[in-house]
Amino acid sequence: MTTPILLAWSGGKDSTLALERLLGDTNYRVAALVTTVTATYDRIAIHGVRRSILHRQARMLALPLIEAGIPAQASNDIYESAFASALDRARAVTSSDIVDIAFGDLFLDDVRHYREAMLANLRWRGVYPLWGENTAQLARYFVDRGHCAILSCVDTQQIDAHFCGRDFDITLLGDLPSTCDPCGENGEFHTCVHASPLFAESIPLTRGERVLRDARFQYVDLIEADRSYDQAM
């Protein structure tokens, strides 16, 4: 028998790689995706990607999506409460005995310890399919495997704002400064996956408005090319 598991889905490359790893592991059955959404902006938290793109990703993966809605600049307490509620709802729509949730974390011990403490309080277990792997090799594998992503957010205190909106490809990897982790694990950048061998079909995206928030984080508004919107960032 396989163990049902949730995946903390950010819509980016690391969660895509984690999903691919889980789908190839006969010990697990991915039951649903769980995503934290900033309700104030109607976007994936931190990544700044429209909720409509998130929903389309879930459809392309043919997986149920559970959202943990939080306001902008939510405290840890608010986030943890919303995440706990999402886990309860996920359990209700998947399996009453599900206790595992996977994350695409790579090497940040403090992040993993935080997750472990939160999950222990909720009587859940964390699974980390990519933990400890070489991030340069993972970044190259992502590209070589045929996954496609765009940098949706850049921390301008770590890398230049012009990287925001670029394709995550071999050229980008060669252009990143040596101080930048190839997978952006230190928060240098975040991505939105729009095509993948895991998707039923690709999601055509165009680049819209660019916004700098908190005098630090550069975002680009990614828009579904086959739909029209009037919502700004």
Buried (B, 14 or more C-beta within 10 A) or exposed (E): EEBBBBBBBBBBBBBBBBBBBBBEBEEBBBBBBBBBBBBEBEBBBBBBBBBBBBEBBBBBBEBBBBBBBBEEEBEEEEBBBBBBBBBEBBBEEBBEEBBBBBBBBBBBEEBBEEBBEBBEEBEBEBBBBBBEBEBEEBBBBBBEEEBBBBBBBBBBEBBEBEBBBBBBBEEBBEBBEEEBBBBBBBBBBBBBBBBBEBBEEEBEBEBBEEBEEEEEBBBBBBBBEEEEEEEEB
